[in-house]
Structures are given as C-alpha cells and as structure tokens.
Amino acid sequence: MSTDALNLVLPGYQNSGPAHWQSRWEAADPAFVRVRQDDWDHPDLDAWTTALDKAVDAAGRPVVLVAHSLGCIVVAHWAAGRDTAAGVLGALLVAPADVDTADVPDLFGFRPVPLQPLPFPSTVVASSDDPWCAPARAAVFAEAWGSRLVDLGAYGHVNADSGLGDWPEGRRLLAGVVR
C-alpha cells in the first residue's frame, strides 16, 4: 500500500528553494506534492495546519508526510490530540525546528512544541550541528512523538546549504518510515 501513497511535502519557514532536497524530490517524482501555504514568510499555525488538513483530505489516497524544519512542528501540532490520523501512513520529520528557543518572532505562534505521541509511524532525522535544534532537543522530540531517531552527523539544518543534492539516503529513510 505504501507504494501507492502520495508524499505530502511540508517545507518550513520561508519555504524550500529549488536546490533543497524536498524541491528536488518533488521535481523528480509526481508522487511528491507540496502542501502550499499562503504566506511562507509570516507563518500562521492555524493556516498552516488547516492547509495540511485540506491536503490530506484532498489526496484521495493514503499519504506520507515529508516535513522539514517548521514543517515538522506543523505535523506535531496537527496530530496533537488526534487518536488517529486517517489516511496518514507515516512521517519523515527532518531537522525539526526548536521554535521554543528560536528568537524569531514569526515563529512564536508555534510555541510550545507539542510533545504528544504521533498517531502514525515516524522518523526524526537530526544533525549534530543543526543551528535550529540541538541534538538533545531533537532526541526529546523523537521520544515524545514515538519516533525513531536518526543522527545524520554534521549536516547543519539538513537543507540546500548542507550539500545533500538529491539526498538518496533521505529517500531510503523515507522508505523505512512505513513498515
């Protein structure tokens, strides 16, 4: 069933540019579709979670969430309090942004980061030198969300600046989310 899934791409604050692995996956494979936001530069929690809810409903088939940075926090908020997330097979949560400590006023509305278990399988991918989330905090997120934790090593914020290109290891991690 997972091979028929639609992969919903959830970029973070200010979107993912063309060199970002999320954009590259989306450009290369029609099974990856970006969840569009009205304002990438001034995110609003209610608007962003509503966009995710609509995308899941509109998919018409099972989905896997492919989130980066603030997108991971959107997934946590969206799933918080849900006993089930019908249609969601799993989530790859890459470089979650620790908005609780970020000194970015546009992100304050996403505080606090929900620490409830996610109602679907998930993997948190963290970098040992991520400026947006300390490794210990990524471990707290993974444990609270019931996620498998993968430490990539030193890859910054696991974005275009990390030099990952098409990031084939990420595709392997994605394939392992839904078991």
C-alpha positions in Angstrom: 0.0 0.0 0.0 2.8 2.5 0.8 4.0 2.4 -2.9 0.6 3.9 -3.8 0.9 6.7 -1.2 1.1 10.4 -2.0 4.0 12.1 -0.3 2.9 15.4 1.1 5.9 17.8 1.2 5.8 20.2 4.2 8.6 22.8 3.9 9.5 25.1 6.8 9.7 28.8 7.4 10.3 30.7 4.1 9.7 27.5 2.0 12.3 25.2 0.4 14.1 26.6 -2.6 14.9 24.7 -5.8 18.2 23.3 -4.5 16.6 21.9 -1.4 16.2 18.1 -1.3 12.4 18.5 -0.8 12.1 20.5 -4.0 14.4 18.1 -5.9 12.3 15.1 -4.8 9.1 16.9 -5.8 10.6 17.9 -9.2 11.7 14.3 -9.9 8.7 12.4 -8.8 4.9 13.2 -9.2 4.2 11.2 -6.0 5.6 14.2 -4.1 3.3 17.2 -3.8 4.0 20.3 -1.8 1.5 21.5 0.8 1.1 25.1 -0.3 0.9 27.9 2.3 -0.5 31.4 1.7 2.4 33.1 3.4 5.8 31.3 3.8 7.5 34.4 5.4 4.9 35.1 8.1 3.6 31.6 9.1 0.4 31.2 11.0 -0.2 28.0 12.9 -3.9 27.8 12.2 -3.5 28.5 8.5 -0.6 26.0 8.1 -2.4 23.2 10.0 -5.6 23.8 8.0 -3.6 23.6 4.8 -2.2 20.2 5.9 -5.7 19.0 6.9 -7.1 20.0 3.4 -4.1 18.4 1.6 -4.6 15.1 3.5 -8.4 15.2 2.8 -7.9 16.1 -0.9 -5.2 13.4 -1.5 -7.8 10.7 -2.3 -5.3 8.0 -1.2 -3.0 7.3 1.8 -0.3 9.9 2.4 3.2 10.0 3.9 4.2 13.3 5.4 7.7 14.6 4.4 8.4 17.5 6.6 11.4 19.8 7.2 12.1 22.3 10.0 8.9 24.2 10.9 7.0 21.7 8.8 7.8 19.1 11.4 6.3 21.3 14.1 3.2 21.8 11.9 2.9 18.0 11.8 3.2 17.7 15.6 0.5 20.4 16.1 -1.8 18.9 13.5 -1.5 15.5 15.1 -1.7 16.6 18.7 -4.8 15.3 20.4 -5.8 13.0 17.5 -6.3 9.4 18.4 -6.0 8.6 14.7 -4.9 10.4 11.6 -6.9 8.5 9.0 -5.1 8.2 5.7 -1.6 9.1 7.1 0.7 6.1 6.8 3.7 7.8 8.4 6.0 10.8 8.5 9.7 11.6 7.8 10.5 14.6 10.1 13.8 16.1 9.1 15.6 18.8 11.2 12.7 19.8 13.4 13.0 23.5 14.3 13.0 24.1 18.1 10.6 27.0 18.0 10.5 27.1 21.8 14.0 28.5 21.8 14.2 30.3 18.4 14.4 34.1 18.7 12.3 34.6 15.6 9.0 36.5 16.3 7.3 35.0 13.3 7.7 31.5 14.9 6.3 32.4 18.4 2.8 31.4 17.4 4.0 27.8 17.0 5.0 27.6 20.7 5.0 25.3 22.6 6.1 22.3 20.5 3.6 19.6 21.2 5.1 16.6 22.9 2.3 14.0 22.4 2.9 10.7 20.6 2.1 10.9 16.9 -0.7 8.5 15.8 1.3 7.1 12.9 4.9 5.8 12.5 7.6 8.4 12.2 11.3 9.0 11.9 13.0 12.1 13.2 16.2 12.9 11.3 18.6 15.2 13.2 22.0 16.8 12.5 24.7 17.1 15.2 25.3 20.7 14.3 21.8 22.0 13.4 21.6 25.7 14.4 17.8 25.4 14.7 17.7 22.4 17.1 20.3 20.9 19.4 20.7 17.1 19.2 19.4 16.6 22.7 16.3 18.6 21.9 15.8 16.5 18.7 16.0 13.4 20.9 13.3 14.8 23.2 11.0 15.4 20.2 11.7 11.9 18.9 11.0 10.2 22.2 7.8 12.3 22.9 6.5 11.7 19.4 7.2 8.0 19.5 9.6 8.4 16.5 12.7 6.5 15.5 15.7 8.9 15.8 18.4 9.0 13.1 21.5 11.1 13.7 23.0 12.1 10.4 26.1 13.6 11.8 27.2 17.2 10.9 24.9 18.4 8.2 23.7 21.7 9.5 20.0 22.3 9.1 19.7 19.4 6.5 18.8 21.9 3.8 20.3 23.1 0.5 23.3 24.5 2.3 24.1 21.0 3.6 25.3 19.8 0.1 23.0 16.8 0.1 21.8 17.2 -3.5 19.1 14.7 -4.2 19.8 13.1 -0.8 19.4 9.4 -1.7 19.9 8.5 2.0 16.8 10.5 2.8 14.8 8.5 0.2 16.0 5.3 1.9 14.9 6.7 5.3 11.5 7.7 3.8 11.1 4.1 2.5 11.7 2.8 6.0 9.1 5.0 7.7 6.1 2.9 6.7 6.9 -0.7 7.7 
